[in-house]
Amino acid sequence: MKKLKPVTKRNKKTPVIALAAAIALSVPVVAAPVPQAAAQQTQYQVQTQTYSIDGTQVELPTINVDGSTYIGLRSLNTELGLTTNWSPTAREATVDGNNRTMTVNFTDTNLTEYTLNGQRIYGNSSIIQDGTTYIPVRFLLERMGYGIAYDAASRTVGITKIAENDLTIETAKIESAEDEPHLLVHYPQIAGYANQEAQDRINAFLKEEAEQRAASGAEEIAQAEADNADAEASNPDLTIPPASFDGTFLVTYNEQDKLSLYVDYYIYTGGAHGITDRVGYTFDLATGEQLSLQEAAEGNANYVDIINDSIQRQLDAGAYNFMEPFESIDTAEQDFFLKHDAVVVYFGVYEYTAYAEGIPEFPVPFTAFQ
């Protein structure tokens, strides 16, 4: 197992940007705190989609937008057991369940702002049509503790409530003072877990990681603000947006006495866009220690070959356009996290791909290692 010490990221070929790769039934999740595209004014066709919810088939109203599926908000009440509320005055929907609260707020400009347990999260805009709110189904359910899959043969979306570890995830934050450049880092803290020693160990580690990265980010944006002020002083026609540093986490796996998550640290210092450094963590809740990639891969001695073969097959199927041939994962420093049914290996954008490709993610099913 990895020791609980701050993770030093390897020197990538180039920095990582803040876009997540699009997959079937999903809406690309924007990790960086940038404005989302405004909700379209198009009148979408509402269709009934077959869902299998814990083995029970139901027909629910959905909208399909560019291959991504949106589900009607009211459907969540009766079929999934989630509680939803809509405030017409605030133009805000709230979804509660599984120790989570997600808010979906429609701004005056038809952008959608999401929060999950008090933390701002980023995803494509939801849609209001004929008095009904439609939310990206994978984006919503994976963050509310459900597994989701699509069976192409039957055209059925499978939804399963995940049996999670008996704990809750709380959101802590580090924030800059009003007179300082913008800095806001959210990081997770475990509560209510039976193994208090492991819980304390993980919490202390995640807190220290967040504090170290926030301190480093604060130094960078302070220097950027000074440099940008000098540039604007020498060129009165130049206006550079304020520098900023943000940290946003996502818990991707909370099962089988393991906890996996990643934190996207986004920094903007000027120019067309900022940079995101994605840091993954996977813990053994029995000990409070981090798991290595091999341990996460069921301890399989051939895990490198299995992962390499899976990545190559996905590339051959057109998953991403690599700018250079893929040879092998980095056995010592390979980035990964877990999700409900797979180990997900990922790379920085400019390691292999162009900006527009996002963060290349390659899920390898747990079954491949058995």
VOLUM-316933 format. One record per residue (C-alpha): residue number from 1; x, y, z. Coordinates in steps of 0.5 Angstrom, whole numbers. Example, Ala and Ser with C-alpha at 12.3 -4.5 7.8 and 13.67 -1.06 7.14 Angstrom:
# residues 2
<node><num>1</num><x>25</x><y>-9</y><z>16</z></node>
<node><num>2</num><x>27</x><y>-2</y><z>14</z></node>
# end
This chain:
# residues 370
<node><num>1</num><x>0</x><y>0</y><z>0</z></node>
<node><num>2</num><x>2</x><y>7</y><z>-1</z></node>
<node><num>3</num><x>4</x><y>11</y><z>5</z></node>
<node><num>4</num><x>0</x><y>17</y><z>7</z></node>
<node><num>5</num><x>5</x><y>23</y><z>5</z></node>
<node><num>6</num><x>3</x><y>28</y><z>0</z></node>
<node><num>7</num><x>3</x><y>26</y><z>-7</z></node>
<node><num>8</num><x>8</x><y>29</y><z>-11</z></node>
<node><num>9</num><x>5</x><y>29</y><z>-19</z></node>
<node><num>10</num><x>10</x><y>27</y><z>-24</z></node>
<node><num>11</num><x>13</x><y>32</y><z>-29</z></node>
<node><num>12</num><x>8</x><y>31</y><z>-35</z></node>
<node><num>13</num><x>9</x><y>33</y><z>-42</z></node>
<node><num>14</num><x>5</x><y>39</y><z>-41</z></node>
<node><num>15</num><x>-1</x><y>41</y><z>-37</z></node>
<node><num>16</num><x>-8</x><y>38</y><z>-36</z></node>
<node><num>17</num><x>-14</x><y>43</y><z>-38</z></node>
<node><num>18</num><x>-21</x><y>43</y><z>-35</z></node>
<node><num>19</num><x>-25</x><y>38</y><z>-39</z></node>
<node><num>20</num><x>-28</x><y>31</y><z>-38</z></node>
<node><num>21</num><x>-29</x><y>27</y><z>-44</z></node>
<node><num>22</num><x>-36</x><y>25</y><z>-46</z></node>
<node><num>23</num><x>-38</x><y>18</y><z>-46</z></node>
<node><num>24</num><x>-45</x><y>15</y><z>-48</z></node>
<node><num>25</num><x>-51</x><y>18</y><z>-44</z></node>
<node><num>26</num><x>-47</x><y>23</y><z>-41</z></node>
<node><num>27</num><x>-46</x><y>30</y><z>-41</z></node>
<node><num>28</num><x>-39</x><y>33</y><z>-41</z></node>
<node><num>29</num><x>-37</x><y>35</y><z>-34</z></node>
<node><num>30</num><x>-33</x><y>42</y><z>-34</z></node>
<node><num>31</num><x>-28</x><y>41</y><z>-28</z></node>
<node><num>32</num><x>-26</x><y>49</y><z>-29</z></node>
<node><num>33</num><x>-30</x><y>54</y><z>-26</z></node>
<node><num>34</num><x>-32</x><y>57</y><z>-33</z></node>
<node><num>35</num><x>-39</x><y>59</y><z>-35</z></node>
<node><num>36</num><x>-43</x><y>54</y><z>-38</z></node>
<node><num>37</num><x>-46</x><y>55</y><z>-45</z></node>
<node><num>38</num><x>-53</x><y>58</y><z>-44</z></node>
<node><num>39</num><x>-59</x><y>53</y><z>-45</z></node>
<node><num>40</num><x>-62</x><y>53</y><z>-52</z></node>
<node><num>41</num><x>-68</x><y>55</y><z>-54</z></node>
<node><num>42</num><x>-70</x><y>49</y><z>-58</z></node>
<node><num>43</num><x>-76</x><y>46</y><z>-57</z></node>
<node><num>44</num><x>-74</x><y>39</y><z>-56</z></node>
<node><num>45</num><x>-78</x><y>32</y><z>-57</z></node>
<node><num>46</num><x>-80</x><y>29</y><z>-51</z></node>
<node><num>47</num><x>-79</x><y>21</y><z>-51</z></node>
<node><num>48</num><x>-81</x><y>15</y><z>-47</z></node>
<node><num>49</num><x>-74</x><y>12</y><z>-45</z></node>
<node><num>50</num><x>-74</x><y>5</y><z>-42</z></node>
<node><num>51</num><x>-71</x><y>4</y><z>-35</z></node>
<node><num>52</num><x>-69</x><y>-2</y><z>-31</z></node>
<node><num>53</num><x>-69</x><y>1</y><z>-24</z></node>
<node><num>54</num><x>-66</x><y>-4</y><z>-19</z></node>
<node><num>55</num><x>-69</x><y>-10</y><z>-24</z></node>
<node><num>56</num><x>-76</x><y>-6</y><z>-25</z></node>
<node><num>57</num><x>-77</x><y>-3</y><z>-32</z></node>
<node><num>58</num><x>-81</x><y>3</y><z>-32</z></node>
<node><num>59</num><x>-82</x><y>8</y><z>-38</z></node>
<node><num>60</num><x>-80</x><y>15</y><z>-36</z></node>
<node><num>61</num><x>-80</x><y>22</y><z>-40</z></node>
<node><num>62</num><x>-73</x><y>24</y><z>-43</z></node>
<node><num>63</num><x>-70</x><y>29</y><z>-48</z></node>
<node><num>64</num><x>-64</x><y>27</y><z>-52</z></node>
<node><num>65</num><x>-59</x><y>32</y><z>-54</z></node>
<node><num>66</num><x>-53</x><y>30</y><z>-58</z></node>
<node><num>67</num><x>-53</x><y>23</y><z>-56</z></node>
<node><num>68</num><x>-54</x><y>25</y><z>-48</z></node>
<node><num>69</num><x>-60</x><y>23</y><z>-44</z></node>
<node><num>70</num><x>-64</x><y>28</y><z>-40</z></node>
<node><num>71</num><x>-69</x><y>26</y><z>-35</z></node>
<node><num>72</num><x>-75</x><y>29</y><z>-32</z></node>
<node><num>73</num><x>-74</x><y>32</y><z>-25</z></node>
<node><num>74</num><x>-81</x><y>29</y><z>-23</z></node>
<node><num>75</num><x>-79</x><y>22</y><z>-25</z></node>
<node><num>76</num><x>-74</x><y>22</y><z>-19</z></node>
<node><num>77</num><x>-79</x><y>23</y><z>-14</z></node>
<node><num>78</num><x>-83</x><y>17</y><z>-15</z></node>
<node><num>79</num><x>-79</x><y>12</y><z>-19</z></node>
<node><num>80</num><x>-72</x><y>13</y><z>-15</z></node>
<node><num>81</num><x>-74</x><y>15</y><z>-8</z></node>
<node><num>82</num><x>-70</x><y>22</y><z>-9</z></node>
<node><num>83</num><x>-74</x><y>28</y><z>-6</z></node>
<node><num>84</num><x>-74</x><y>34</y><z>-11</z></node>
<node><num>85</num><x>-77</x><y>41</y><z>-10</z></node>
<node><num>86</num><x>-78</x><y>47</y><z>-15</z></node>
<node><num>87</num><x>-78</x><y>54</y><z>-13</z></node>
<node><num>88</num><x>-81</x><y>58</y><z>-18</z></node>
<node><num>89</num><x>-78</x><y>65</y><z>-15</z></node>
<node><num>90</num><x>-71</x><y>62</y><z>-14</z></node>
<node><num>91</num><x>-71</x><y>58</y><z>-21</z></node>
<node><num>92</num><x>-68</x><y>53</y><z>-17</z></node>
<node><num>93</num><x>-69</x><y>45</y><z>-16</z></node>
<node><num>94</num><x>-67</x><y>41</y><z>-10</z></node>
<node><num>95</num><x>-65</x><y>34</y><z>-10</z></node>
<node><num>96</num><x>-64</x><y>30</y><z>-4</z></node>
<node><num>97</num><x>-63</x><y>23</y><z>-2</z></node>
<node><num>98</num><x>-57</x><y>18</y><z>0</z></node>
<node><num>99</num><x>-54</x><y>23</y><z>5</z></node>
<node><num>100</num><x>-53</x><y>28</y><z>-1</z></node>
<node><num>101</num><x>-57</x><y>35</y><z>-3</z></node>
<node><num>102</num><x>-56</x><y>37</y><z>-10</z></node>
<node><num>103</num><x>-58</x><y>44</y><z>-12</z></node>
<node><num>104</num><x>-60</x><y>46</y><z>-20</z></node>
<node><num>105</num><x>-60</x><y>54</y><z>-20</z></node>
<node><num>106</num><x>-62</x><y>57</y><z>-27</z></node>
<node><num>107</num><x>-59</x><y>64</y><z>-27</z></node>
<node><num>108</num><x>-62</x><y>70</y><z>-31</z></node>
<node><num>109</num><x>-58</x><y>68</y><z>-37</z></node>
<node><num>110</num><x>-61</x><y>61</y><z>-37</z></node>
<node><num>111</num><x>-54</x><y>58</y><z>-35</z></node>
<node><num>112</num><x>-55</x><y>53</y><z>-30</z></node>
<node><num>113</num><x>-51</x><y>53</y><z>-23</z></node>
<node><num>114</num><x>-50</x><y>46</y><z>-19</z></node>
<node><num>115</num><x>-48</x><y>45</y><z>-12</z></node>
<node><num>116</num><x>-47</x><y>38</y><z>-9</z></node>
<node><num>117</num><x>-47</x><y>38</y><z>-1</z></node>
<node><num>118</num><x>-45</x><y>46</y><z>-1</z></node>
<node><num>119</num><x>-39</x><y>45</y><z>-6</z></node>
<node><num>120</num><x>-40</x><y>48</y><z>-13</z></node>
<node><num>121</num><x>-40</x><y>43</y><z>-19</z></node>
<node><num>122</num><x>-39</x><y>44</y><z>-26</z></node>
<node><num>123</num><x>-43</x><y>40</y><z>-32</z></node>
<node><num>124</num><x>-47</x><y>42</y><z>-38</z></node>
<node><num>125</num><x>-54</x><y>46</y><z>-37</z></node>
<node><num>126</num><x>-60</x><y>43</y><z>-35</z></node>
<node><num>127</num><x>-67</x><y>44</y><z>-39</z></node>
<node><num>128</num><x>-73</x><y>47</y><z>-37</z></node>
<node><num>129</num><x>-79</x><y>46</y><z>-42</z></node>
<node><num>130</num><x>-86</x><y>46</y><z>-42</z></node>
<node><num>131</num><x>-86</x><y>47</y><z>-34</z></node>
<node><num>132</num><x>-81</x><y>41</y><z>-33</z></node>
<node><num>133</num><x>-74</x><y>41</y><z>-31</z></node>
<node><num>134</num><x>-70</x><y>36</y><z>-35</z></node>
<node><num>135</num><x>-63</x><y>34</y><z>-32</z></node>
<node><num>136</num><x>-57</x><y>30</y><z>-35</z></node>
<node><num>137</num><x>-58</x><y>23</y><z>-33</z></node>
<node><num>138</num><x>-51</x><y>20</y><z>-32</z></node>
<node><num>139</num><x>-49</x><y>27</y><z>-29</z></node>
<node><num>140</num><x>-54</x><y>27</y><z>-24</z></node>
<node><num>141</num><x>-55</x><y>20</y><z>-22</z></node>
<node><num>142</num><x>-47</x><y>18</y><z>-21</z></node>
<node><num>143</num><x>-47</x><y>24</y><z>-16</z></node>
<node><num>144</num><x>-53</x><y>22</y><z>-12</z></node>
<node><num>145</num><x>-50</x><y>15</y><z>-11</z></node>
<node><num>146</num><x>-53</x><y>11</y><z>-17</z></node>
<node><num>147</num><x>-50</x><y>6</y><z>-22</z></node>
<node><num>148</num><x>-52</x><y>7</y><z>-29</z></node>
<node><num>149</num><x>-51</x><y>3</y><z>-35</z></node>
<node><num>150</num><x>-54</x><y>2</y><z>-42</z></node>
<node><num>151</num><x>-56</x><y>-4</y><z>-46</z></node>
<node><num>152</num><x>-56</x><y>-2</y><z>-53</z></node>
<node><num>153</num><x>-59</x><y>-9</y><z>-55</z></node>
<node><num>154</num><x>-65</x><y>-7</y><z>-51</z></node>
<node><num>155</num><x>-64</x><y>0</y><z>-51</z></node>
<node><num>156</num><x>-65</x><y>0</y><z>-44</z></node>
<node><num>157</num><x>-62</x><y>5</y><z>-39</z></node>
<node><num>158</num><x>-60</x><y>1</y><z>-32</z></node>
<node><num>159</num><x>-60</x><y>4</y><z>-26</z></node>
<node><num>160</num><x>-58</x><y>1</y><z>-19</z></node>
<node><num>161</num><x>-57</x><y>4</y><z>-12</z></node>
<node><num>162</num><x>-50</x><y>3</y><z>-10</z></node>
<node><num>163</num><x>-49</x><y>0</y><z>-3</z></node>
<node><num>164</num><x>-44</x><y>5</y><z>0</z></node>
<node><num>165</num><x>-40</x><y>5</y><z>6</z></node>
<node><num>166</num><x>-43</x><y>7</y><z>12</z></node>
<node><num>167</num><x>-40</x><y>14</y><z>12</z></node>
<node><num>168</num><x>-42</x><y>21</y><z>10</z></node>
<node><num>169</num><x>-38</x><y>26</y><z>6</z></node>
<node><num>170</num><x>-37</x><y>33</y><z>9</z></node>
<node><num>171</num><x>-35</x><y>39</y><z>5</z></node>
<node><num>172</num><x>-29</x><y>43</y><z>8</z></node>
<node><num>173</num><x>-26</x><y>49</y><z>5</z></node>
<node><num>174</num><x>-20</x><y>54</y><z>4</z></node>
<node><num>175</num><x>-22</x><y>61</y><z>2</z></node>
<node><num>176</num><x>-18</x><y>67</y><z>1</z></node>
<node><num>177</num><x>-19</x><y>74</y><z>4</z></node>
<node><num>178</num><x>-23</x><y>79</y><z>1</z></node>
<node><num>179</num><x>-17</x><y>83</y><z>-1</z></node>
<node><num>180</num><x>-13</x><y>78</y><z>-4</z></node>
<node><num>181</num><x>-14</x><y>74</y><z>-11</z></node>
<node><num>182</num><x>-19</x><y>69</y><z>-11</z></node>
<node><num>183</num><x>-18</x><y>63</y><z>-8</z></node>
<node><num>184</num><x>-23</x><y>57</y><z>-6</z></node>
<node><num>185</num><x>-21</x><y>50</y><z>-5</z></node>
<node><num>186</num><x>-26</x><y>45</y><z>-3</z></node>
<node><num>187</num><x>-24</x><y>38</y><z>0</z></node>
<node><num>188</num><x>-27</x><y>32</y><z>3</z></node>
<node><num>189</num><x>-28</x><y>30</y><z>10</z></node>
<node><num>190</num><x>-30</x><y>23</y><z>12</z></node>
<node><num>191</num><x>-35</x><y>23</y><z>18</z></node>
<node><num>192</num><x>-39</x><y>17</y><z>22</z></node>
<node><num>193</num><x>-34</x><y>12</y><z>20</z></node>
<node><num>194</num><x>-34</x><y>6</y><z>25</z></node>
<node><num>195</num><x>-26</x><y>6</y><z>24</z></node>
<node><num>196</num><x>-25</x><y>12</y><z>28</z></node>
<node><num>197</num><x>-17</x><y>12</y><z>27</z></node>
<node><num>198</num><x>-17</x><y>10</y><z>20</z></node>
<node><num>199</num><x>-22</x><y>16</y><z>19</z></node>
<node><num>200</num><x>-18</x><y>21</y><z>23</z></node>
<node><num>201</num><x>-12</x><y>19</y><z>19</z></node>
<node><num>202</num><x>-15</x><y>20</y><z>12</z></node>
<node><num>203</num><x>-18</x><y>27</y><z>14</z></node>
<node><num>204</num><x>-11</x><y>29</y><z>16</z></node>
<node><num>205</num><x>-8</x><y>27</y><z>10</z></node>
<node><num>206</num><x>-13</x><y>30</y><z>5</z></node>
<node><num>207</num><x>-13</x><y>37</y><z>10</z></node>
<node><num>208</num><x>-6</x><y>37</y><z>9</z></node>
<node><num>209</num><x>-6</x><y>36</y><z>2</z></node>
<node><num>210</num><x>-11</x><y>41</y><z>1</z></node>
<node><num>211</num><x>-7</x><y>46</y><z>5</z></node>
<node><num>212</num><x>-1</x><y>45</y><z>1</z></node>
<node><num>213</num><x>-4</x><y>46</y><z>-5</z></node>
<node><num>214</num><x>-8</x><y>52</y><z>-3</z></node>
<node><num>215</num><x>-1</x><y>55</y><z>-1</z></node>
<node><num>216</num><x>2</x><y>54</y><z>-7</z></node>
<node><num>217</num><x>-4</x><y>57</y><z>-11</z></node>
<node><num>218</num><x>-4</x><y>63</y><z>-7</z></node>
<node><num>219</num><x>3</x><y>64</y><z>-9</z></node>
<node><num>220</num><x>2</x><y>63</y><z>-16</z></node>
<node><num>221</num><x>-4</x><y>68</y><z>-17</z></node>
<node><num>222</num><x>-1</x><y>73</y><z>-13</z></node>
<node><num>223</num><x>5</x><y>73</y><z>-17</z></node>
<node><num>224</num><x>1</x><y>73</y><z>-23</z></node>
<node><num>225</num><x>-4</x><y>79</y><z>-21</z></node>
<node><num>226</num><x>3</x><y>83</y><z>-20</z></node>
<node><num>227</num><x>5</x><y>81</y><z>-27</z></node>
<node><num>228</num><x>-1</x><y>83</y><z>-30</z></node>
<node><num>229</num><x>-2</x><y>89</y><z>-27</z></node>
<node><num>230</num><x>5</x><y>91</y><z>-29</z></node>
<node><num>231</num><x>3</x><y>89</y><z>-36</z></node>
<node><num>232</num><x>-4</x><y>93</y><z>-36</z></node>
<node><num>233</num><x>0</x><y>99</y><z>-34</z></node>
<node><num>234</num><x>5</x><y>99</y><z>-40</z></node>
<node><num>235</num><x>-1</x><y>98</y><z>-44</z></node>
<node><num>236</num><x>-7</x><y>102</y><z>-43</z></node>
<node><num>237</num><x>-11</x><y>98</y><z>-48</z></node>
<node><num>238</num><x>-10</x><y>91</y><z>-44</z></node>
<node><num>239</num><x>-15</x><y>88</y><z>-39</z></node>
<node><num>240</num><x>-13</x><y>81</y><z>-36</z></node>
<node><num>241</num><x>-18</x><y>78</y><z>-32</z></node>
<node><num>242</num><x>-17</x><y>77</y><z>-25</z></node>
<node><num>243</num><x>-13</x><y>71</y><z>-23</z></node>
<node><num>244</num><x>-16</x><y>65</y><z>-19</z></node>
<node><num>245</num><x>-15</x><y>58</y><z>-16</z></node>
<node><num>246</num><x>-20</x><y>53</y><z>-15</z></node>
<node><num>247</num><x>-20</x><y>46</y><z>-12</z></node>
<node><num>248</num><x>-27</x><y>42</y><z>-13</z></node>
<node><num>249</num><x>-27</x><y>34</y><z>-11</z></node>
<node><num>250</num><x>-31</x><y>29</y><z>-13</z></node>
<node><num>251</num><x>-32</x><y>22</y><z>-10</z></node>
<node><num>252</num><x>-32</x><y>17</y><z>-15</z></node>
<node><num>253</num><x>-33</x><y>10</y><z>-11</z></node>
<node><num>254</num><x>-35</x><y>9</y><z>-4</z></node>
<node><num>255</num><x>-36</x><y>1</y><z>-3</z></node>
<node><num>256</num><x>-33</x><y>-5</y><z>-1</z></node>
<node><num>257</num><x>-29</x><y>-1</y><z>5</z></node>
<node><num>258</num><x>-25</x><y>3</y><z>0</z></node>
<node><num>259</num><x>-26</x><y>10</y><z>-2</z></node>
<node><num>260</num><x>-24</x><y>13</y><z>-9</z></node>
<node><num>261</num><x>-24</x><y>21</y><z>-11</z></node>
<node><num>262</num><x>-20</x><y>26</y><z>-15</z></node>
<node><num>263</num><x>-19</x><y>33</y><z>-14</z></node>
<node><num>264</num><x>-19</x><y>38</y><z>-19</z></node>
<node><num>265</num><x>-14</x><y>44</y><z>-18</z></node>
<node><num>266</num><x>-15</x><y>49</y><z>-23</z></node>
<node><num>267</num><x>-11</x><y>56</y><z>-24</z></node>
<node><num>268</num><x>-12</x><y>62</y><z>-28</z></node>
<node><num>269</num><x>-7</x><y>67</y><z>-29</z></node>
<node><num>270</num><x>-8</x><y>70</y><z>-35</z></node>
<node><num>271</num><x>-9</x><y>68</y><z>-43</z></node>
<node><num>272</num><x>-15</x><y>64</y><z>-46</z></node>
<node><num>273</num><x>-16</x><y>59</y><z>-41</z></node>
<node><num>274</num><x>-13</x><y>56</y><z>-34</z></node>
<node><num>275</num><x>-10</x><y>50</y><z>-32</z></node>
<node><num>276</num><x>-13</x><y>44</y><z>-28</z></node>
<node><num>277</num><x>-8</x><y>39</y><z>-24</z></node>
<node><num>278</num><x>-13</x><y>33</y><z>-23</z></node>
<node><num>279</num><x>-10</x><y>29</y><z>-17</z></node>
<node><num>280</num><x>-13</x><y>22</y><z>-15</z></node>
<node><num>281</num><x>-14</x><y>18</y><z>-9</z></node>
<node><num>282</num><x>-16</x><y>11</y><z>-7</z></node>
<node><num>283</num><x>-16</x><y>9</y><z>0</z></node>
<node><num>284</num><x>-17</x><y>3</y><z>4</z></node>
<node><num>285</num><x>-22</x><y>4</y><z>10</z></node>
<node><num>286</num><x>-19</x><y>-1</y><z>14</z></node>
<node><num>287</num><x>-13</x><y>2</y><z>15</z></node>
<node><num>288</num><x>-13</x><y>9</y><z>12</z></node>
<node><num>289</num><x>-8</x><y>8</y><z>7</z></node>
<node><num>290</num><x>-8</x><y>9</y><z>0</z></node>
<node><num>291</num><x>-8</x><y>3</y><z>-5</z></node>
<node><num>292</num><x>-3</x><y>3</y><z>-11</z></node>
<node><num>293</num><x>-6</x><y>1</y><z>-18</z></node>
<node><num>294</num><x>-4</x><y>-6</y><z>-17</z></node>
<node><num>295</num><x>-8</x><y>-7</y><z>-11</z></node>
<node><num>296</num><x>-14</x><y>-3</y><z>-14</z></node>
<node><num>297</num><x>-13</x><y>-8</y><z>-20</z></node>
<node><num>298</num><x>-15</x><y>-14</y><z>-15</z></node>
<node><num>299</num><x>-7</x><y>-15</y><z>-14</z></node>
<node><num>300</num><x>-7</x><y>-18</y><z>-21</z></node>
<node><num>301</num><x>1</x><y>-19</y><z>-23</z></node>
<node><num>302</num><x>-1</x><y>-18</y><z>-30</z></node>
<node><num>303</num><x>-5</x><y>-11</y><z>-29</z></node>
<node><num>304</num><x>0</x><y>-7</y><z>-33</z></node>
<node><num>305</num><x>-1</x><y>-12</y><z>-39</z></node>
<node><num>306</num><x>-9</x><y>-12</y><z>-38</z></node>
<node><num>307</num><x>-9</x><y>-4</y><z>-37</z></node>
<node><num>308</num><x>-5</x><y>-3</y><z>-43</z></node>
<node><num>309</num><x>-9</x><y>-8</y><z>-48</z></node>
<node><num>310</num><x>-16</x><y>-5</y><z>-45</z></node>
<node><num>311</num><x>-13</x><y>2</y><z>-47</z></node>
<node><num>312</num><x>-11</x><y>0</y><z>-54</z></node>
<node><num>313</num><x>-17</x><y>-3</y><z>-55</z></node>
<node><num>314</num><x>-21</x><y>3</y><z>-53</z></node>
<node><num>315</num><x>-16</x><y>7</y><z>-58</z></node>
<node><num>316</num><x>-17</x><y>3</y><z>-64</z></node>
<node><num>317</num><x>-25</x><y>4</y><z>-63</z></node>
<node><num>318</num><x>-24</x><y>11</y><z>-63</z></node>
<node><num>319</num><x>-24</x><y>13</y><z>-56</z></node>
<node><num>320</num><x>-19</x><y>19</y><z>-57</z></node>
<node><num>321</num><x>-14</x><y>21</y><z>-62</z></node>
<node><num>322</num><x>-7</x><y>20</y><z>-59</z></node>
<node><num>323</num><x>-2</x><y>25</y><z>-62</z></node>
<node><num>324</num><x>4</x><y>20</y><z>-61</z></node>
<node><num>325</num><x>3</x><y>12</y><z>-60</z></node>
<node><num>326</num><x>1</x><y>9</y><z>-54</z></node>
<node><num>327</num><x>6</x><y>4</y><z>-51</z></node>
<node><num>328</num><x>5</x><y>3</y><z>-43</z></node>
<node><num>329</num><x>2</x><y>6</y><z>-37</z></node>
<node><num>330</num><x>7</x><y>9</y><z>-32</z></node>
<node><num>331</num><x>7</x><y>3</y><z>-27</z></node>
<node><num>332</num><x>10</x><y>8</y><z>-21</z></node>
<node><num>333</num><x>6</x><y>14</y><z>-22</z></node>
<node><num>334</num><x>0</x><y>12</y><z>-26</z></node>
<node><num>335</num><x>-6</x><y>17</y><z>-25</z></node>
<node><num>336</num><x>-13</x><y>13</y><z>-23</z></node>
<node><num>337</num><x>-19</x><y>13</y><z>-19</z></node>
<node><num>338</num><x>-24</x><y>8</y><z>-18</z></node>
<node><num>339</num><x>-32</x><y>8</y><z>-20</z></node>
<node><num>340</num><x>-37</x><y>3</y><z>-19</z></node>
<node><num>341</num><x>-35</x><y>-2</y><z>-24</z></node>
<node><num>342</num><x>-28</x><y>-1</y><z>-26</z></node>
<node><num>343</num><x>-21</x><y>2</y><z>-25</z></node>
<node><num>344</num><x>-21</x><y>9</y><z>-29</z></node>
<node><num>345</num><x>-14</x><y>10</y><z>-32</z></node>
<node><num>346</num><x>-13</x><y>18</y><z>-34</z></node>
<node><num>347</num><x>-8</x><y>22</y><z>-37</z></node>
<node><num>348</num><x>-7</x><y>30</y><z>-38</z></node>
<node><num>349</num><x>-9</x><y>33</y><z>-44</z></node>
<node><num>350</num><x>-3</x><y>34</y><z>-47</z></node>
<node><num>351</num><x>1</x><y>28</y><z>-45</z></node>
<node><num>352</num><x>-3</x><y>25</y><z>-51</z></node>
<node><num>353</num><x>-8</x><y>29</y><z>-54</z></node>
<node><num>354</num><x>-10</x><y>36</y><z>-56</z></node>
<node><num>355</num><x>-14</x><y>41</y><z>-52</z></node>
<node><num>356</num><x>-20</x><y>39</y><z>-55</z></node>
<node><num>357</num><x>-20</x><y>32</y><z>-53</z></node>
<node><num>358</num><x>-21</x><y>33</y><z>-45</z></node>
<node><num>359</num><x>-18</x><y>29</y><z>-40</z></node>
<node><num>360</num><x>-17</x><y>22</y><z>-43</z></node>
<node><num>361</num><x>-20</x><y>17</y><z>-39</z></node>
<node><num>362</num><x>-20</x><y>9</y><z>-40</z></node>
<node><num>363</num><x>-25</x><y>5</y><z>-35</z></node>
<node><num>364</num><x>-22</x><y>-2</y><z>-34</z></node>
<node><num>365</num><x>-28</x><y>-7</y><z>-31</z></node>
<node><num>366</num><x>-26</x><y>-10</y><z>-25</z></node>
<node><num>367</num><x>-28</x><y>-17</y><z>-28</z></node>
<node><num>368</num><x>-22</x><y>-16</y><z>-33</z></node>
<node><num>369</num><x>-17</x><y>-17</y><z>-27</z></node>
<node><num>370</num><x>-21</x><y>-23</y><z>-24</z></node>
# end
